[in-house]
Structure formats: structure tokens, C-alpha cells
Amino acid sequence: MILLLRVTNSIGEACLQVKPESLRTAGFAWMGIWFNRHAISQCARSLIAVCSELHFGARSFCNKLNDGIAPKDKRLVRFDRKLIDMFALHALLQLCAKRRCLLIGKGCHGLAIHLGLASDTITCNILINLYTKCGMNDCARHVFDAMPFRSVVSWNTMIAGYTCNGDDLQALKLFSKMHQEGQHMSEFTLSSTLRACAAKFATIECKQLHTIAIKLAFDSNSFVGTAVLDVYAKCNMINDACLVFEKISEKTAVTWSTFFAGLVQNGLHEDALRLFQSSQREGVQLTEFTLSAILSTCASLALMIEGIQLHAVIFKYGFHSNLFVASSLVDIYARCGQIEEAYLIFVDMKHKNVVVWNAMITSFTRHGNFWEAMILFEKMHQSGISPNEVTYLSMLSVCGHAGLVEEARCYFSLLISDQSVKPNVVHYSCMVDVLGRSGKTDEAWELIQQMPFEPTASMWGSLLGSCRKYRNIGLARIAAEQLFKLEPENGGNHALLSDVYAAGGSWENAVLARKHLNNRGAKKDVGSSWIYTKGKAHMFGCEQKEELFV
């Protein structure tokens, strides 16, 4: 069996390595003949007939076949034609799934039906895997529903396919059906379903799955525990995430990386640094995700010395060419005021993806290098990299801080017309900020009314701040009323409305707004500052001090 899998894999690789498309197709057609001389469809026969280079493709295939099989083993290949057909078909289907070769995979599916393998559980599992990896969830579900017997692998593959293709709701529904039918579950079933919960921020479903995991004694499993940890962290339930992390018996590098990312996402940068120190004392293997998360923490705290030390570690372990790590390096140097160093790292990268371009554009924006950011956007477009949501958001932010209203309108129009990018509420919020900063508060109000999203608190807050600057008291009242509904405990909104009244000379209303602030029990967030001295980073708040050893 192992010999047959090795042989068919080498044959498939040989076909895929033939450069011209026609020769590659001919090679697979010839491979189909080897499976079963009578299994080629009329379509495949026509394809062979029009291929002028079939002889070369067949000869290339046969040479690879002879190289892959020793003379003494050729008798084994001819021993059982049906058995060989099944194993060879499985190997080719797995290869198609790996290479995302949907057309060839469909041909193999037809061959499986011809060979009477359409109801074979293993064959169907491989077909489901093929279709889901090619983004064909409907075809995969058709195969799944037609199976006379479904193993736990069948359920796991289908659920994982839904999750990987972003159809999280269907993944949850299928898991519910599996649970209702009393099917056996594995740790992979729960981890795949939990990933769907994380994508939908489904806390209730996550807690239910966590209960099932505890009942099945999977709560200490690294796969399940890491998935639960990820959901809780993404849903801002960091205390529950900490309890889950402590419960996991064998913490893998993925577990540590997930917890690092969760702490960073929740703004617990000091805890993330302490956890990183603890992981290094325990000898946890460094990964690109861990380094990227810790670099993000150092960037948020402006810890330049620690960032340089991490940069040295990155070079030592060979992560400097990783795109995510490199983009994090660009970010930390830029946030610490070293924009030249950030640009040098950016220039030295041989391959740049959209994440790296976004990091550099954002860095220029943060330092007020607005024209450099615009030039870099044009270079990005010329290099063939398509902008994404973050790119457009950065460019709108550039225009907002530079007061470039017309340029912002151009970028916003590009965003709306770009079929590959879907505008979200943050883009509209940024455009509202651009208009408000330039004094066009009425136009900003019209944009809020016309947009296909519900306005957010940050959007109303931006409009209220613009109304204070340009003394638009009427519109300020509207924005403040919405803010009081969305953030009733945020005292900063009451204080800002009071400032609007004071700037407009309406002192009675200003005093009244301050009284509302006291009567409603709203509170203003206390500010804090950092200072680095004698190898220690200190955070100072109002009448308190916290010391962080780095």
C-alpha cells in the first residue's frame, strides 16, 4: 500500500511539473488510462485528440513511471487492478486537494463513480476535503449528504471546510445536527466548531461547547483548550481565557501564541510581556506569531530597547524574512520615532505583501509624512499589490490629518468602486472625521444619514468634537444625544458637550451639561503615562504607580 501511494504521488507530481498546460492535461489523461482503460469519458477522449503534443506528454509520464517503480516491483503493480485503482485514485485526489486542482479532481470524482467507489467512506472523505479546499462547499455537502455511512472524519472534514471558507453559520448548524444524531465527537470536531464561534464572536455557543468539552474530558486537550482560549480572548472575556490557559495540560507553541495575541488584543500589554518572560524561562519555542505579538506589545508601549533586543533574536532564529514579523518590526521602529530605520527594513525586504505595505504607509501617516504615504500608495499600486480595507483606511486617515478633503473624496470613491474591497463602518467613520476636521460638519451629518451602517460611538464622538471646534451647537446636540444612548457611562461625552456650549457662549447649558455628568454617575477615563529609566519601565496613573520589570 505504501509503495502504491508513493508511486502514484510521484506520478501526479510529474504531471504537475510539466510546464505547458496541454502537456500537463495529457499527462493526467494518460494517468487516467492507467487507472482503467475504459474509464475515460468522451470529453477526455476529445481533449486527447486535439492535443498535438500527446506523445511527448505520454512519454514523459511513462519515463517517470519507470523511474518510480523498480523492475522487481512491477509485478505488484499488475497484481490487483481494482485495488491499485482505489489507492491510486485516493493519492491523486489528495494531490488535487493539495494543489487546488478542481478540474482534475472532478474528473477523478467521475472515475470514482465508474469504479463503484461513490459510496466508499474514505473516498467520500477525500472528495469532501478536495471540494472544501477548492472553495466548493455545495459540492462537498452534496457528497456528504449522499454518504450511506459517515465517520467522525466525515463530520470533521465538512465542519472544518465550512469554517475555513468563512461559512461559520453552516459549521455551527452541522455541529448541532451531529450532536442531535448522537454522533461520536473528537477533539478536532470541537476545535473546528470553536473556530467558527471565534469568527462570529459567539460567546453563548462557545460556553456550550466548552461544557461539552469538559463533559468529554477534552478541556485539558491542547487543540480544544487553545480554540476555547481564542474565542474567549476575541470576545473580551480575558479572565475566562486565563482560566482555560492554566487548565491546559500540555501547552504547545500555538497555545502560547494564541494567549499572547489575546492579551495584546485586549490591551493587556504588560501582562503579555510578563507572559513572554515566563515562556522563555520554560523554554517555549519561538514562532513568528509569538514574535509578532510581542513586537506589537513593545510598539504599543514604545519600548525601543526591548524592540532592538527582539530584532536581534529575530535575526538569530531566521525570522527576519517572515512578512508578518517584518511588518511588526516596521511598526515598532516607526512608533518609537525611528521612521528611517523602519523604512530601511521595508526597503530591504525582497518580497512585500499588502500587510507590509500597509505597515509602512501607516508609519508615514503616524509621523505626518503625508506626501510620502501617498507616493507609497502609488508605488504599491504600480507593483501589482491590490489595496485592502486597511490600506484605504490609512489613506483616509492621511487626508484627515493633512486636511486634504478632495484627495479624501478621491480615495473614498476608489474604495466604493473597488470590487475586491467591501467598505465597512470604519471607512465611513474616517470619512466623517475628514469632513468634520475641515469644517464640513453638515456634509458629515449627511454622510452618516446615507451610509448603509448603524452609526458608531466613535463616529458620533468625532462629529461632536468637530462641532465644538466650529461651534455648530444644533448638530452637537444631535451627536451628544446619540452618544448618551450608546455610552451612558462615558463622562467625556458630557464634558465635551459642555465645552461646545461654552465655546458658543451658552453658559447656562454648559453648567447644565456638567450637572448631568455628576447626576448620571458617569466617569472620565483616567490617563496614564510611561517613563523608562534604569532598565525599568514605570507606568504612572492618578495617585497610583505601577512598576513593570522588562
PALOLO-850014 format. One record per residue (C-alpha): residue in three letters; chain; x, y, z. Coordinates in steps of 0.05 Angstrom, whole numbers. Example, Ala and Ser with C-alpha at 12.3 -4.5 7.8 and 13.67 -1.06 7.14 Angstrom:
2
<"ALA", "A", <246, -90, 156>>
<"SER", "A", <273, -21, 143>>
! end
This chain:
550
<"MET", "A", <0, 0, 0>>
<"ILE", "A", <56, 48, 19>>
<"LEU", "A", <91, 31, -46>>
<"LEU", "A", <29, 46, -87>>
<"LEU", "A", <17, 113, -52>>
<"ARG", "A", <90, 133, -63>>
<"VAL", "A", <86, 113, -137>>
<"THR", "A", <21, 150, -152>>
<"ASN", "A", <44, 212, -115>>
<"SER", "A", <108, 214, -156>>
<"ILE", "A", <67, 204, -220>>
<"GLY", "A", <20, 261, -201>>
<"GLU", "A", <78, 307, -184>>
<"ALA", "A", <109, 290, -252>>
<"CYS", "A", <45, 311, -288>>
<"LEU", "A", <40, 376, -248>>
<"GLN", "A", <113, 393, -263>>
<"VAL", "A", <102, 392, -339>>
<"LYS", "A", <102, 465, -355>>
<"PRO", "A", <55, 473, -416>>
<"GLU", "A", <-18, 467, -396>>
<"SER", "A", <-34, 420, -454>>
<"LEU", "A", <22, 371, -435>>
<"ARG", "A", <0, 371, -362>>
<"THR", "A", <-71, 355, -383>>
<"ALA", "A", <-45, 300, -428>>
<"GLY", "A", <-5, 270, -371>>
<"PHE", "A", <-66, 266, -327>>
<"ALA", "A", <-107, 237, -383>>
<"TRP", "A", <-54, 183, -393>>
<"MET", "A", <-55, 171, -318>>
<"GLY", "A", <-130, 161, -323>>
<"ILE", "A", <-117, 108, -376>>
<"TRP", "A", <-70, 73, -328>>
<"PHE", "A", <-126, 72, -276>>
<"ASN", "A", <-176, 40, -322>>
<"ARG", "A", <-170, 38, -397>>
<"HIS", "A", <-246, 43, -405>>
<"ALA", "A", <-259, 97, -354>>
<"ILE", "A", <-241, 158, -396>>
<"SER", "A", <-301, 199, -413>>
<"GLN", "A", <-317, 224, -483>>
<"CYS", "A", <-295, 293, -462>>
<"ALA", "A", <-226, 268, -442>>
<"ARG", "A", <-220, 229, -508>>
<"SER", "A", <-235, 293, -547>>
<"LEU", "A", <-183, 330, -506>>
<"ILE", "A", <-131, 278, -522>>
<"ALA", "A", <-149, 281, -596>>
<"VAL", "A", <-137, 356, -601>>
<"CYS", "A", <-73, 355, -561>>
<"SER", "A", <-17, 356, -613>>
<"GLU", "A", <36, 341, -561>>
<"LEU", "A", <3, 280, -530>>
<"HIS", "A", <60, 234, -550>>
<"PHE", "A", <111, 276, -512>>
<"GLY", "A", <66, 281, -451>>
<"ALA", "A", <54, 206, -450>>
<"ARG", "A", <128, 192, -459>>
<"SER", "A", <145, 240, -401>>
<"PHE", "A", <94, 204, -358>>
<"CYS", "A", <120, 135, -375>>
<"ASN", "A", <191, 155, -360>>
<"LYS", "A", <170, 180, -292>>
<"LEU", "A", <131, 116, -281>>
<"ASN", "A", <191, 73, -298>>
<"ASP", "A", <236, 115, -254>>
<"GLY", "A", <188, 109, -195>>
<"ILE", "A", <179, 33, -198>>
<"ALA", "A", <236, -16, -192>>
<"PRO", "A", <234, -75, -241>>
<"LYS", "A", <222, -125, -185>>
<"ASP", "A", <161, -85, -161>>
<"LYS", "A", <126, -81, -229>>
<"ARG", "A", <92, -147, -216>>
<"LEU", "A", <60, -116, -154>>
<"VAL", "A", <32, -60, -196>>
<"ARG", "A", <-4, -110, -241>>
<"PHE", "A", <-27, -154, -183>>
<"ASP", "A", <-95, -126, -167>>
<"ARG", "A", <-122, -75, -216>>
<"LYS", "A", <-182, -53, -174>>
<"LEU", "A", <-141, -45, -110>>
<"ILE", "A", <-89, -6, -148>>
<"ASP", "A", <-143, 38, -179>>
<"MET", "A", <-171, 55, -110>>
<"PHE", "A", <-105, 72, -77>>
<"ALA", "A", <-80, 110, -138>>
<"LEU", "A", <-146, 148, -142>>
<"HIS", "A", <-141, 167, -68>>
<"ALA", "A", <-69, 190, -77>>
<"LEU", "A", <-87, 233, -138>>
<"LEU", "A", <-148, 263, -103>>
<"GLN", "A", <-104, 282, -43>>
<"LEU", "A", <-55, 313, -91>>
<"CYS", "A", <-110, 352, -126>>
<"ALA", "A", <-134, 378, -58>>
<"LYS", "A", <-63, 399, -40>>
<"ARG", "A", <-54, 436, -107>>
<"ARG", "A", <-126, 461, -110>>
<"CYS", "A", <-135, 427, -178>>
<"LEU", "A", <-211, 428, -181>>
<"LEU", "A", <-220, 408, -255>>
<"ILE", "A", <-176, 347, -249>>
<"GLY", "A", <-208, 330, -182>>
<"LYS", "A", <-277, 330, -214>>
<"GLY", "A", <-251, 282, -267>>
<"CYS", "A", <-226, 236, -212>>
<"HIS", "A", <-294, 241, -179>>
<"GLY", "A", <-326, 215, -242>>
<"LEU", "A", <-275, 160, -244>>
<"ALA", "A", <-292, 142, -172>>
<"ILE", "A", <-365, 135, -191>>
<"HIS", "A", <-345, 90, -250>>
<"LEU", "A", <-303, 46, -205>>
<"GLY", "A", <-361, 38, -156>>
<"LEU", "A", <-327, 79, -101>>
<"ALA", "A", <-381, 133, -95>>
<"SER", "A", <-406, 103, -30>>
<"ASP", "A", <-338, 87, -1>>
<"THR", "A", <-328, 126, 63>>
<"ILE", "A", <-254, 140, 54>>
<"THR", "A", <-263, 162, -18>>
<"CYS", "A", <-320, 209, 1>>
<"ASN", "A", <-279, 239, 58>>
<"ILE", "A", <-223, 254, 9>>
<"LEU", "A", <-273, 284, -40>>
<"ILE", "A", <-303, 329, 14>>
<"ASN", "A", <-233, 352, 32>>
<"LEU", "A", <-219, 367, -42>>
<"TYR", "A", <-282, 407, -54>>
<"THR", "A", <-277, 448, 11>>
<"LYS", "A", <-204, 465, -3>>
<"CYS", "A", <-225, 489, -72>>
<"GLY", "A", <-280, 532, -40>>
<"MET", "A", <-337, 488, -67>>
<"ASN", "A", <-377, 479, -3>>
<"ASP", "A", <-441, 460, -41>>
<"CYS", "A", <-406, 403, -78>>
<"ALA", "A", <-375, 379, -14>>
<"ARG", "A", <-442, 380, 22>>
<"HIS", "A", <-474, 341, -36>>
<"VAL", "A", <-421, 286, -27>>
<"PHE", "A", <-431, 288, 49>>
<"ASP", "A", <-507, 282, 45>>
<"ALA", "A", <-503, 224, -4>>
<"MET", "A", <-458, 182, 41>>
<"PRO", "A", <-492, 119, 68>>
<"PHE", "A", <-446, 119, 128>>
<"ARG", "A", <-410, 179, 158>>
<"SER", "A", <-350, 170, 203>>
<"VAL", "A", <-326, 223, 252>>
<"VAL", "A", <-274, 242, 199>>
<"SER", "A", <-331, 258, 151>>
<"TRP", "A", <-364, 305, 200>>
<"ASN", "A", <-298, 337, 220>>
<"THR", "A", <-277, 349, 147>>
<"MET", "A", <-344, 381, 129>>
<"ILE", "A", <-345, 425, 191>>
<"ALA", "A", <-273, 446, 181>>
<"GLY", "A", <-288, 461, 108>>
<"TYR", "A", <-345, 508, 126>>
<"THR", "A", <-301, 543, 178>>
<"CYS", "A", <-241, 551, 131>>
<"ASN", "A", <-286, 580, 76>>
<"GLY", "A", <-318, 630, 124>>
<"ASP", "A", <-387, 597, 127>>
<"ASP", "A", <-387, 596, 202>>
<"LEU", "A", <-463, 592, 210>>
<"GLN", "A", <-466, 528, 169>>
<"ALA", "A", <-409, 499, 211>>
<"LEU", "A", <-449, 512, 274>>
<"LYS", "A", <-513, 483, 244>>
<"LEU", "A", <-477, 420, 222>>
<"PHE", "A", <-446, 411, 290>>
<"SER", "A", <-515, 418, 321>>
<"LYS", "A", <-541, 364, 274>>
<"MET", "A", <-483, 319, 292>>
<"HIS", "A", <-498, 329, 366>>
<"GLN", "A", <-572, 314, 356>>
<"GLU", "A", <-557, 250, 319>>
<"GLY", "A", <-513, 227, 377>>
<"GLN", "A", <-451, 221, 334>>
<"HIS", "A", <-383, 209, 367>>
<"MET", "A", <-342, 273, 373>>
<"SER", "A", <-267, 282, 374>>
<"GLU", "A", <-223, 339, 396>>
<"PHE", "A", <-218, 361, 323>>
<"THR", "A", <-294, 366, 319>>
<"LEU", "A", <-295, 414, 377>>
<"SER", "A", <-235, 454, 356>>
<"SER", "A", <-262, 466, 286>>
<"THR", "A", <-330, 487, 313>>
<"LEU", "A", <-298, 533, 364>>
<"ARG", "A", <-261, 567, 307>>
<"ALA", "A", <-328, 583, 276>>
<"CYS", "A", <-351, 612, 343>>
<"ALA", "A", <-288, 655, 346>>
<"ALA", "A", <-303, 683, 276>>
<"LYS", "A", <-375, 701, 296>>
<"PHE", "A", <-357, 723, 368>>
<"ALA", "A", <-409, 673, 391>>
<"THR", "A", <-398, 672, 466>>
<"ILE", "A", <-461, 632, 484>>
<"GLU", "A", <-445, 577, 435>>
<"CYS", "A", <-373, 577, 458>>
<"LYS", "A", <-394, 566, 530>>
<"GLN", "A", <-439, 509, 509>>
<"LEU", "A", <-382, 477, 470>>
<"HIS", "A", <-336, 488, 529>>
<"THR", "A", <-386, 450, 573>>
<"ILE", "A", <-387, 392, 523>>
<"ALA", "A", <-311, 392, 523>>
<"ILE", "A", <-309, 386, 599>>
<"LYS", "A", <-361, 330, 596>>
<"LEU", "A", <-319, 292, 545>>
<"ALA", "A", <-254, 306, 584>>
<"PHE", "A", <-226, 347, 526>>
<"ASP", "A", <-219, 412, 566>>
<"SER", "A", <-145, 399, 580>>
<"ASN", "A", <-131, 379, 508>>
<"SER", "A", <-84, 428, 473>>
<"PHE", "A", <-126, 432, 409>>
<"VAL", "A", <-193, 444, 445>>
<"GLY", "A", <-163, 487, 500>>
<"THR", "A", <-128, 532, 450>>
<"ALA", "A", <-192, 540, 410>>
<"VAL", "A", <-233, 558, 473>>
<"LEU", "A", <-178, 606, 494>>
<"ASP", "A", <-181, 640, 426>>
<"VAL", "A", <-256, 650, 429>>
<"TYR", "A", <-256, 679, 500>>
<"ALA", "A", <-198, 726, 483>>
<"LYS", "A", <-232, 751, 420>>
<"CYS", "A", <-297, 762, 458>>
<"ASN", "A", <-261, 804, 512>>
<"MET", "A", <-271, 750, 564>>
<"ILE", "A", <-198, 751, 584>>
<"ASN", "A", <-209, 725, 655>>
<"ASP", "A", <-242, 662, 628>>
<"ALA", "A", <-186, 657, 577>>
<"CYS", "A", <-134, 658, 633>>
<"LEU", "A", <-170, 601, 670>>
<"VAL", "A", <-172, 560, 606>>
<"PHE", "A", <-98, 573, 594>>
<"GLU", "A", <-80, 548, 664>>
<"LYS", "A", <-123, 486, 654>>
<"ILE", "A", <-87, 462, 590>>
<"SER", "A", <-40, 406, 610>>
<"GLU", "A", <8, 408, 552>>
<"LYS", "A", <16, 478, 524>>
<"THR", "A", <42, 480, 453>>
<"ALA", "A", <75, 538, 418>>
<"VAL", "A", <7, 552, 385>>
<"THR", "A", <-25, 556, 454>>
<"TRP", "A", <25, 607, 479>>
<"SER", "A", <20, 648, 414>>
<"THR", "A", <-56, 649, 419>>
<"PHE", "A", <-54, 673, 491>>
<"PHE", "A", <-2, 726, 473>>
<"ALA", "A", <-47, 751, 417>>
<"GLY", "A", <-108, 751, 463>>
<"LEU", "A", <-73, 793, 516>>
<"VAL", "A", <-49, 843, 463>>
<"GLN", "A", <-118, 847, 431>>
<"ASN", "A", <-148, 865, 499>>
<"GLY", "A", <-95, 918, 512>>
<"LEU", "A", <-61, 879, 568>>
<"HIS", "A", <9, 894, 542>>
<"GLU", "A", <43, 890, 610>>
<"ASP", "A", <14, 821, 622>>
<"ALA", "A", <35, 799, 553>>
<"LEU", "A", <107, 819, 568>>
<"ARG", "A", <106, 782, 634>>
<"LEU", "A", <78, 720, 600>>
<"PHE", "A", <132, 724, 547>>
<"GLN", "A", <185, 725, 601>>
<"SER", "A", <153, 665, 633>>
<"SER", "A", <150, 627, 567>>
<"GLN", "A", <224, 639, 554>>
<"ARG", "A", <242, 613, 623>>
<"GLU", "A", <203, 550, 608>>
<"GLY", "A", <239, 542, 541>>
<"VAL", "A", <178, 551, 497>>
<"GLN", "A", <195, 551, 423>>
<"LEU", "A", <191, 618, 389>>
<"THR", "A", <145, 625, 329>>
<"GLU", "A", <132, 682, 281>>
<"PHE", "A", <64, 693, 313>>
<"THR", "A", <94, 699, 382>>
<"LEU", "A", <147, 748, 359>>
<"SER", "A", <96, 789, 320>>
<"ALA", "A", <50, 794, 381>>
<"ILE", "A", <107, 814, 428>>
<"LEU", "A", <133, 865, 378>>
<"SER", "A", <64, 894, 376>>
<"THR", "A", <64, 899, 452>>
<"CYS", "A", <131, 934, 453>>
<"ALA", "A", <107, 981, 398>>
<"SER", "A", <45, 999, 439>>
<"LEU", "A", <88, 1014, 500>>
<"ALA", "A", <143, 1048, 458>>
<"LEU", "A", <196, 1002, 488>>
<"MET", "A", <252, 1015, 438>>
<"ILE", "A", <308, 978, 475>>
<"GLU", "A", <266, 915, 482>>
<"GLY", "A", <247, 922, 409>>
<"ILE", "A", <320, 924, 388>>
<"GLN", "A", <334, 863, 431>>
<"LEU", "A", <277, 826, 398>>
<"HIS", "A", <303, 847, 330>>
<"ALA", "A", <369, 813, 346>>
<"VAL", "A", <332, 750, 368>>
<"ILE", "A", <293, 751, 303>>
<"PHE", "A", <357, 753, 263>>
<"LYS", "A", <387, 697, 306>>
<"TYR", "A", <329, 650, 292>>
<"GLY", "A", <319, 670, 219>>
<"PHE", "A", <251, 703, 225>>
<"HIS", "A", <273, 769, 193>>
<"SER", "A", <247, 747, 124>>
<"ASN", "A", <178, 730, 152>>
<"LEU", "A", <128, 781, 126>>
<"PHE", "A", <87, 786, 190>>
<"VAL", "A", <148, 794, 234>>
<"ALA", "A", <178, 845, 186>>
<"SER", "A", <115, 887, 186>>
<"SER", "A", <115, 886, 262>>
<"LEU", "A", <188, 910, 261>>
<"VAL", "A", <168, 967, 215>>
<"ASP", "A", <113, 985, 263>>
<"ILE", "A", <155, 985, 327>>
<"TYR", "A", <211, 1027, 297>>
<"ALA", "A", <161, 1077, 270>>
<"ARG", "A", <122, 1082, 335>>
<"CYS", "A", <187, 1094, 373>>
<"GLY", "A", <205, 1152, 327>>
<"GLN", "A", <255, 1114, 283>>
<"ILE", "A", <220, 1124, 217>>
<"GLU", "A", <285, 1119, 178>>
<"GLU", "A", <301, 1051, 208>>
<"ALA", "A", <230, 1028, 193>>
<"TYR", "A", <238, 1049, 120>>
<"LEU", "A", <305, 1012, 115>>
<"ILE", "A", <273, 948, 139>>
<"PHE", "A", <217, 959, 88>>
<"VAL", "A", <265, 971, 30>>
<"ASP", "A", <309, 911, 47>>
<"MET", "A", <251, 863, 41>>
<"LYS", "A", <254, 824, -24>>
<"HIS", "A", <181, 804, -23>>
<"LYS", "A", <126, 850, 3>>
<"ASN", "A", <54, 833, 14>>
<"VAL", "A", <-3, 881, 28>>
<"VAL", "A", <9, 876, 104>>
<"VAL", "A", <80, 903, 97>>
<"TRP", "A", <58, 959, 51>>
<"ASN", "A", <3, 978, 100>>
<"ALA", "A", <52, 979, 158>>
<"MET", "A", <97, 1028, 122>>
<"ILE", "A", <41, 1072, 97>>
<"THR", "A", <12, 1074, 168>>
<"SER", "A", <81, 1092, 195>>
<"PHE", "A", <87, 1151, 148>>
<"THR", "A", <18, 1173, 168>>
<"ARG", "A", <34, 1170, 242>>
<"HIS", "A", <95, 1214, 232>>
<"GLY", "A", <60, 1265, 190>>
<"ASN", "A", <95, 1246, 126>>
<"PHE", "A", <31, 1252, 86>>
<"TRP", "A", <60, 1260, 17>>
<"GLU", "A", <108, 1202, 27>>
<"ALA", "A", <48, 1159, 46>>
<"MET", "A", <12, 1179, -18>>
<"ILE", "A", <73, 1165, -61>>
<"LEU", "A", <80, 1097, -28>>
<"PHE", "A", <7, 1083, -44>>
<"GLU", "A", <21, 1096, -117>>
<"LYS", "A", <83, 1052, -115>>
<"MET", "A", <42, 997, -83>>
<"HIS", "A", <-8, 1002, -140>>
<"GLN", "A", <47, 1001, -192>>
<"SER", "A", <79, 939, -162>>
<"GLY", "A", <15, 900, -173>>
<"ILE", "A", <-7, 895, -100>>
<"SER", "A", <-81, 909, -91>>
<"PRO", "A", <-100, 953, -32>>
<"ASN", "A", <-146, 924, 21>>
<"GLU", "A", <-191, 954, 75>>
<"VAL", "A", <-132, 974, 118>>
<"THR", "A", <-97, 1010, 60>>
<"TYR", "A", <-157, 1053, 45>>
<"LEU", "A", <-167, 1067, 119>>
<"SER", "A", <-95, 1092, 124>>
<"MET", "A", <-102, 1137, 63>>
<"LEU", "A", <-166, 1167, 90>>
<"SER", "A", <-131, 1179, 156>>
<"VAL", "A", <-74, 1213, 119>>
<"CYS", "A", <-122, 1260, 85>>
<"GLY", "A", <-158, 1274, 151>>
<"HIS", "A", <-96, 1295, 188>>
<"ALA", "A", <-69, 1335, 129>>
<"GLY", "A", <-135, 1370, 115>>
<"LEU", "A", <-137, 1343, 43>>
<"VAL", "A", <-212, 1338, 33>>
<"GLU", "A", <-212, 1330, -43>>
<"GLU", "A", <-159, 1275, -40>>
<"ALA", "A", <-200, 1240, 13>>
<"ARG", "A", <-261, 1242, -33>>
<"CYS", "A", <-219, 1211, -88>>
<"TYR", "A", <-194, 1154, -44>>
<"PHE", "A", <-265, 1143, -17>>
<"SER", "A", <-291, 1139, -89>>
<"LEU", "A", <-236, 1088, -105>>
<"LEU", "A", <-258, 1047, -45>>
<"ILE", "A", <-331, 1047, -66>>
<"SER", "A", <-314, 1027, -138>>
<"ASP", "A", <-264, 973, -118>>
<"GLN", "A", <-299, 907, -127>>
<"SER", "A", <-248, 869, -86>>
<"VAL", "A", <-257, 911, -23>>
<"LYS", "A", <-321, 919, 16>>
<"PRO", "A", <-327, 986, 52>>
<"ASN", "A", <-343, 980, 126>>
<"VAL", "A", <-367, 1026, 180>>
<"VAL", "A", <-296, 1046, 199>>
<"HIS", "A", <-284, 1075, 130>>
<"TYR", "A", <-347, 1117, 136>>
<"SER", "A", <-326, 1138, 205>>
<"CYS", "A", <-259, 1161, 179>>
<"MET", "A", <-292, 1199, 122>>
<"VAL", "A", <-338, 1233, 172>>
<"ASP", "A", <-276, 1253, 212>>
<"VAL", "A", <-243, 1282, 149>>
<"LEU", "A", <-304, 1324, 133>>
<"GLY", "A", <-312, 1346, 205>>
<"ARG", "A", <-240, 1367, 213>>
<"SER", "A", <-246, 1412, 153>>
<"GLY", "A", <-308, 1446, 179>>
<"LYS", "A", <-358, 1410, 134>>
<"THR", "A", <-400, 1385, 192>>
<"ASP", "A", <-466, 1387, 154>>
<"GLU", "A", <-437, 1345, 98>>
<"ALA", "A", <-411, 1296, 151>>
<"TRP", "A", <-481, 1292, 181>>
<"GLU", "A", <-510, 1277, 112>>
<"LEU", "A", <-459, 1221, 101>>
<"ILE", "A", <-480, 1190, 168>>
<"GLN", "A", <-552, 1191, 146>>
<"GLN", "A", <-538, 1160, 78>>
<"MET", "A", <-489, 1104, 98>>
<"PRO", "A", <-513, 1032, 99>>
<"PHE", "A", <-490, 1021, 171>>
<"GLU", "A", <-513, 1040, 240>>
<"PRO", "A", <-470, 1098, 266>>
<"THR", "A", <-419, 1080, 320>>
<"ALA", "A", <-400, 1118, 383>>
<"SER", "A", <-333, 1137, 353>>
<"MET", "A", <-368, 1168, 293>>
<"TRP", "A", <-414, 1210, 337>>
<"GLY", "A", <-355, 1229, 381>>
<"SER", "A", <-316, 1253, 320>>
<"LEU", "A", <-375, 1295, 297>>
<"LEU", "A", <-385, 1324, 367>>
<"GLY", "A", <-312, 1343, 370>>
<"SER", "A", <-317, 1378, 302>>
<"CYS", "A", <-379, 1415, 326>>
<"ARG", "A", <-341, 1441, 385>>
<"LYS", "A", <-285, 1467, 341>>
<"TYR", "A", <-333, 1501, 291>>
<"ARG", "A", <-387, 1518, 342>>
<"ASN", "A", <-445, 1481, 310>>
<"ILE", "A", <-488, 1475, 372>>
<"GLY", "A", <-550, 1447, 338>>
<"LEU", "A", <-514, 1388, 307>>
<"ALA", "A", <-474, 1379, 372>>
<"ARG", "A", <-539, 1366, 410>>
<"ILE", "A", <-558, 1311, 360>>
<"ALA", "A", <-490, 1278, 364>>
<"ALA", "A", <-489, 1283, 441>>
<"GLU", "A", <-558, 1251, 448>>
<"GLN", "A", <-536, 1191, 407>>
<"LEU", "A", <-472, 1185, 447>>
<"PHE", "A", <-510, 1186, 513>>
<"LYS", "A", <-551, 1126, 488>>
<"LEU", "A", <-491, 1087, 464>>
<"GLU", "A", <-443, 1105, 521>>
<"PRO", "A", <-485, 1126, 582>>
<"GLU", "A", <-426, 1118, 630>>
<"ASN", "A", <-375, 1156, 589>>
<"GLY", "A", <-367, 1223, 624>>
<"GLY", "A", <-322, 1250, 569>>
<"ASN", "A", <-383, 1259, 524>>
<"HIS", "A", <-418, 1303, 576>>
<"ALA", "A", <-355, 1344, 585>>
<"LEU", "A", <-347, 1352, 510>>
<"LEU", "A", <-419, 1377, 502>>
<"SER", "A", <-407, 1426, 559>>
<"ASP", "A", <-346, 1452, 522>>
<"VAL", "A", <-388, 1461, 458>>
<"TYR", "A", <-438, 1503, 497>>
<"ALA", "A", <-382, 1543, 529>>
<"ALA", "A", <-348, 1556, 462>>
<"GLY", "A", <-414, 1582, 435>>
<"GLY", "A", <-427, 1627, 494>>
<"SER", "A", <-485, 1586, 521>>
<"TRP", "A", <-460, 1584, 593>>
<"GLU", "A", <-526, 1560, 624>>
<"ASN", "A", <-527, 1499, 580>>
<"ALA", "A", <-453, 1487, 595>>
<"VAL", "A", <-467, 1486, 670>>
<"LEU", "A", <-528, 1441, 659>>
<"ALA", "A", <-486, 1391, 619>>
<"ARG", "A", <-436, 1389, 677>>
<"LYS", "A", <-493, 1375, 726>>
<"HIS", "A", <-517, 1318, 683>>
<"LEU", "A", <-447, 1290, 685>>
<"ASN", "A", <-449, 1287, 761>>
<"ASN", "A", <-521, 1264, 767>>
<"ARG", "A", <-514, 1205, 720>>
<"GLY", "A", <-452, 1179, 755>>
<"ALA", "A", <-413, 1180, 690>>
<"LYS", "A", <-338, 1176, 696>>
<"LYS", "A", <-279, 1200, 655>>
<"ASP", "A", <-224, 1151, 640>>
<"VAL", "A", <-161, 1166, 680>>
<"GLY", "A", <-100, 1179, 637>>
<"SER", "A", <-32, 1147, 648>>
<"SER", "A", <39, 1158, 628>>
<"TRP", "A", <102, 1116, 618>>
<"ILE", "A", <174, 1131, 633>>
<"TYR", "A", <235, 1086, 622>>
<"THR", "A", <294, 1094, 669>>
<"LYS", "A", <349, 1049, 697>>
<"GLY", "A", <327, 988, 659>>
<"LYS", "A", <255, 992, 684>>
<"ALA", "A", <191, 1017, 652>>
<"HIS", "A", <144, 1054, 700>>
<"MET", "A", <71, 1070, 688>>
<"PHE", "A", <41, 1128, 727>>
<"GLY", "A", <-33, 1140, 737>>
<"CYS", "A", <-75, 1185, 781>>
<"GLU", "A", <-49, 1175, 852>>
<"GLN", "A", <-21, 1107, 835>>
<"LYS", "A", <42, 1077, 807>>
<"GLU", "A", <54, 1010, 775>>
<"GLU", "A", <124, 985, 761>>
<"LEU", "A", <139, 938, 704>>
<"PHE", "A", <204, 898, 702>>
<"VAL", "A", <223, 886, 630>>
! end
